[in-house]
Amino acid sequence: PARDAEALAAARNLLATGRIVAVKGVGGYHLACDATDSRAVAALRARKERGGKAFAVMCADPATAEQIADLTEAERTALTGPRRPIVLLRRRTRPGGPRIADEVCPGSPHIGVLLPYTPVHTLLFGLPGDPPGPRVLVMTSGNRSGEPIVTDDEDALTRLAGLADAWLAHDRPIASPCDDSLLRVRPDGTEQVLRRSRGHVPRPLRLPVPVRPALAVGGDLKNALCVGDGEHAWFGPHIGDLGDLAGLEAAARAERHLLRLTGVTPTLVAADRHPGYHSARLARRRADELGLPEPVSVQHHHAHIASAMAEHGLDGARPVIGVAFDGTGYGDDGTVWGGEFLLADYAGHRRFAHLAPAPLPGGDAAVANPCRLALARLWAAGLDWDPRLPSVAACSPEELGVLRRQLERGLACVPTSSMGRLFDAVASLTGVCHRAHYEAQAALELEAAAGEAREADTLAYPFGYTDGPGPLRCDPAPLLRALLADQRSGTPAPVLAARFHRGVARAVAEICRRARAATGLTTVVLTGGVFANGLLEDECAARLTAVGLTVLRHGEVPPGDGGLALGQLVVAAHERRRE
């Protein structure tokens, strides 16, 4: 094998000729290719079986980044700062600049951009006098989709075989896997971290309430562990999904490394309340190994809200109005929650309102098929399956027949109040996305469509509100009727999507206004993976502020399940302290 300058020149030449190179960094291997070469990007996408999910790109320098994306001053500061995260930027093409292949981030107005953060990256792009190579590289984690990032050199040669055409390594061992962090910069210049990893961990977070030495294991998706002791908490790196042995082993290694770094010896373990989660079983096993009592089980959306409270330094003396929107979370009644308005502090929570539930036909199978979610929502609202609807047209007659019988008989149709699933359903009803090939694809594409028509008008689709025994129900049936009427009249999909986003934001403001009237509470927390949607988050914050409510949004701690463990930690510590 080539070494030193010869190896760098060979790698640069391979990239320039359309090959895929595995490049060793500080937290793991990347798979790299020329971001302007459509064939190379398509080959990498096919080899990783990535579907249409966007790739991030590494630019040789800030000047190159400015040729492919619009940068505000705050975005430039985030991009060039010492943490060197991936920053989501608005795409653009400047005359004479690199033209990024459409296959890098198909259908998205944004592109994830990062700059070199290791000497190998800088040398790979070349020093003055070196032969030229690509100035923009796709840099995606070195693994097969769904697996942890590869860190070991021997492992890389086997696990990345068939993905990479060549390997570029260095002689420093990687002690701990660590993916790149990901963030977006809001219009007001504040940052929202979407994946908290390299550059952010294990930097401590100061807690508003002291905790006993504890380990919180997070959830099954976008997993990240958290340990705490006294007034500080430390996140571990982003692990990803715990659906297989490799993910569970990666979580175990991350825990050992984090405990060794922090010196924390847990006297308490916390986990999600879902009885079937891999993370919950991991927590039970760890508690047994450590000779500790059974883990404290924390309700999923309560943990989301507590995470944001802790990040903002709230001591829990006064509850907040927590708006927790995500795809799935085990509810107190055994159903799937995800469109929740909870009155919460660290000691507990009360469900004030929620999205009206609809069947989730087939569970995870429905999540991959937004057209089925759309038809289930129409069925729950008492609306016909008009053959002219995009969602109906997307299904075969056989699929429609099975789905109708399934809904009529209630077979494998757990109710869900998930706002994430409503976004998926509307993505199909508007014709934006009927089949999802990666997580949150439908919602991302719906957000992108809405962004195209954000200034088209100011209309917002209405929700209905049902009082009665128990929590207030937020009913999307009126919204669906209005959307379908607009669609039949020829309203473009981006306008439909924008009106839907405004409708959700208006409903959030209305329910929080009612919560304030009923309780006197004035602080609202926006949390859960749905609030990674910048368009929705900004619209909700603006409407809530306009009615005099204080709004807390995530910054350093991700709004999705990557921030869940912090909430588990503070809730569990509070519960055990009371005991």
Secondary structure, 3 states (H helix, E strand, C coil): CCCHHHHHHHHHHHHHCCCCEEEECCCCEEEEEECCCHHHHHHHHHHHCCCCCCCEEEECCHHHHHHHEECCHHHHHHHHCCCCCEEEEEECCCCCCCCCCCCCCCCCCEEEEECCCCHHHHHHHCCCCCCCCCCEEEEEECCCCCCCCCCCHHHHHHHCECCECEEECCCCCCCCCCCECEEEECCCCCEEEEECCECCCCCCEEEEEEEEEEEECCCCCCECCEEEEEEEEEECCCCECCCCHHHHHHHHHHHHHHHHHHCCCCCEEEEECCCCCHHHHHHHHHHHHCCCCCCEEECHHHHHHHHHHHHCCCCCCCCEEEEEEEEEEECCCCCEEEEEEEEECCCCEEEEEEECCEEEECCHHHHCCHHHHHHHHHHHHCCCCCCCCHHHHCCCHHHHHHHHHHHHHCCCEEEECCHHHHHHHHHHHCCCCCCCCCCCHHHHHHHHHHHHCCCCCCCCCCCEEECCCCCEEEECHHHHHHHHHHHHCCCCHHHHHHHHHHHHHHHHHHHHHHHHHHHCCCEEEEECHHHHCHHHHHHHHHHHHHCCCEEEECCCCCCCHHHHHHHHHHHHHHHHHHC
